[in-house]
Amino acid sequence: TIVVDKDLPGGQVKVTHMVWNYPGYSEPISGYMLMHHMSEQAKAAGVNFKSAVDVTGIDLINKTVEIDGVETIHAKKIVIATGASPRNLGVKGETEYKGQGISYCATCDAKFYEGKHVVVIGGGNSAIEEALFITKFASKVTIVHQFDKLQANKVAQEKAFANPKIEFVFEHEPREFVKNGSTVNKVLVEDLRTKEYKTIECDGVFIFAGMTPNLGDFDNLLKLDKWGYVNVDNNMKTNIDDVFAVGDVAGKQFRQITTAVSDGTVAAITISKELEELN
């Protein structure tokens, strides 16, 4: 088994500040350390990692992966586990301060804002539902949305408007995230009607502007769902023989560390059985 990664192992989890609800950890653990433990365990089981490499060619039909233009791996099976990336707003400070007061996962990080003021960017289903979850911990949540009304489902909207911890700033967009010390503590926003700027002081920011599956290296042979994620069956198989997709890149209802691990388990057991049958 060979894991090919353009970066260091860990995906989105390794840039998550702290993970406080992963099974087996009674105390919070940094996302980086959690993925370090996972990769070390995989290495001990015999997995070979090709990390921080350029993937210069992928042929899903012939099951080959070219690395750095000089090495070609020939596989019997391929598992696509490239994940998804938060859709960037393109706002100053967003990329620089990921994991330093800017988060994309309420389930991962909301607990660390207990009794604090959080700014949520977005107005769709995920933004409003995650904002409601954050209110279980934060003392105040300010939702900044570019339109004059929310796009979330009616039930979520009603709950949000009825929640005394939530305030709304409509028809505004963020223009800069400002960090003072160890975390982001200010959001500069623009009023889209008057073009005036104002500053919202806070203790952290959650951005929910949607996710994009990481499929840039693959051709158009994969069948995708209407949201652009890879279609898979119950065994995590794609429409291409011997090609599987797991984790956030696959079409699914929930995207969490535990659901990604579950996908990997299903794919691994299926592959193991199929390879045994070949022998």
LINGI-V571251 format. One record per backbone hydrogen bond with DSSP energy under -1.0 kcal/mol. NH is the residue of the N-H (numbers start at 1). CO is the residue of the C=O. E is the energy in kcal/mol with one decimal. If there is no record, write none. Layout:
BEGIN
nh | co | e
NH | CO | E
NH | CO | E
END
This chain:
BEGIN
nh | co | e
3 | 48 | -2.7
5 | 50 | -2.8
13 | 10 | -1.1
15 | 12 | -1.1
16 | 13 | -1.8
19 | 29 | -3.6
25 | 22 | -1.8
29 | 19 | -2.5
31 | 16 | -1.7
34 | 30 | -2.3
35 | 31 | -2.1
36 | 32 | -1.9
37 | 33 | -2.6
38 | 34 | -2.0
39 | 35 | -2.6
40 | 36 | -2.5
41 | 37 | -2.1
42 | 38 | -2.2
43 | 39 | -2.4
44 | 40 | -2.2
45 | 41 | -1.2
46 | 43 | -1.7
47 | 42 | -2.4
48 | 1 | -2.5
50 | 3 | -3.4
52 | 7 | -2.0
53 | 5 | -1.6
56 | 66 | -1.6
57 | 66 | -1.2
59 | 64 | -2.8
64 | 59 | -1.9
65 | 73 | -2.1
66 | 57 | -3.7
67 | 71 | -3.5
68 | 54 | -3.6
70 | 67 | -2.2
71 | 67 | -2.2
73 | 65 | -3.1
75 | 63 | -2.9
78 | 242 | -2.3
80 | 244 | -3.5
85 | 212 | -2.9
87 | 210 | -3.1
94 | 91 | -2.1
97 | 93 | -1.8
98 | 95 | -1.0
99 | 102 | -2.7
100 | 97 | -2.4
102 | 97 | -1.2
103 | 205 | -2.6
109 | 105 | -2.1
110 | 106 | -2.7
112 | 109 | -1.5
113 | 110 | -2.1
115 | 137 | -2.7
116 | 113 | -2.2
118 | 140 | -2.7
119 | 204 | -2.4
120 | 142 | -2.9
121 | 206 | -2.8
122 | 144 | -2.4
128 | 124 | -2.3
129 | 125 | -2.8
130 | 126 | -2.5
131 | 127 | -2.0
132 | 128 | -2.2
133 | 129 | -1.6
134 | 130 | -2.4
135 | 131 | -1.6
136 | 133 | -1.6
137 | 134 | -2.2
138 | 134 | -2.8
139 | 116 | -1.7
140 | 116 | -1.6
141 | 165 | -2.7
142 | 118 | -2.6
143 | 167 | -3.2
144 | 120 | -3.1
145 | 169 | -2.3
151 | 123 | -2.3
152 | 123 | -1.3
157 | 153 | -2.3
158 | 154 | -2.6
159 | 155 | -2.1
160 | 156 | -2.3
161 | 157 | -2.9
162 | 158 | -1.5
166 | 163 | -1.5
167 | 141 | -2.8
169 | 143 | -3.1
171 | 147 | -1.8
172 | 145 | -2.1
173 | 190 | -1.7
175 | 188 | -3.8
176 | 188 | -1.5
177 | 92 | -2.5
178 | 186 | -2.7
180 | 183 | -1.5
184 | 100 | -1.3
185 | 178 | -2.4
186 | 178 | -1.5
187 | 200 | -2.2
188 | 176 | -3.0
189 | 198 | -2.8
190 | 173 | -3.0
191 | 196 | -3.3
192 | 171 | -2.6
195 | 191 | -2.8
198 | 189 | -2.3
200 | 187 | -2.7
202 | 185 | -2.3
203 | 117 | -3.1
205 | 101 | -3.3
206 | 119 | -2.8
207 | 103 | -2.4
208 | 121 | -2.5
212 | 85 | -2.7
214 | 83 | -2.7
215 | 213 | -1.5
218 | 215 | -1.5
225 | 229 | -3.1
228 | 225 | -1.9
230 | 249 | -2.4
231 | 223 | -2.7
233 | 237 | -1.5
236 | 233 | -2.0
238 | 243 | -2.6
243 | 240 | -1.8
244 | 78 | -3.0
245 | 236 | -2.1
246 | 80 | -2.5
250 | 247 | -1.6
251 | 230 | -2.9
260 | 256 | -1.9
261 | 257 | -2.4
262 | 258 | -2.0
263 | 259 | -2.2
264 | 260 | -2.2
265 | 261 | -2.2
266 | 262 | -2.4
267 | 263 | -2.5
268 | 264 | -2.7
269 | 265 | -2.4
270 | 266 | -2.2
271 | 267 | -2.8
272 | 268 | -2.6
273 | 269 | -2.3
274 | 270 | -2.3
275 | 271 | -2.6
276 | 272 | -2.0
277 | 273 | -1.9
278 | 274 | -1.4
279 | 275 | -1.1
END
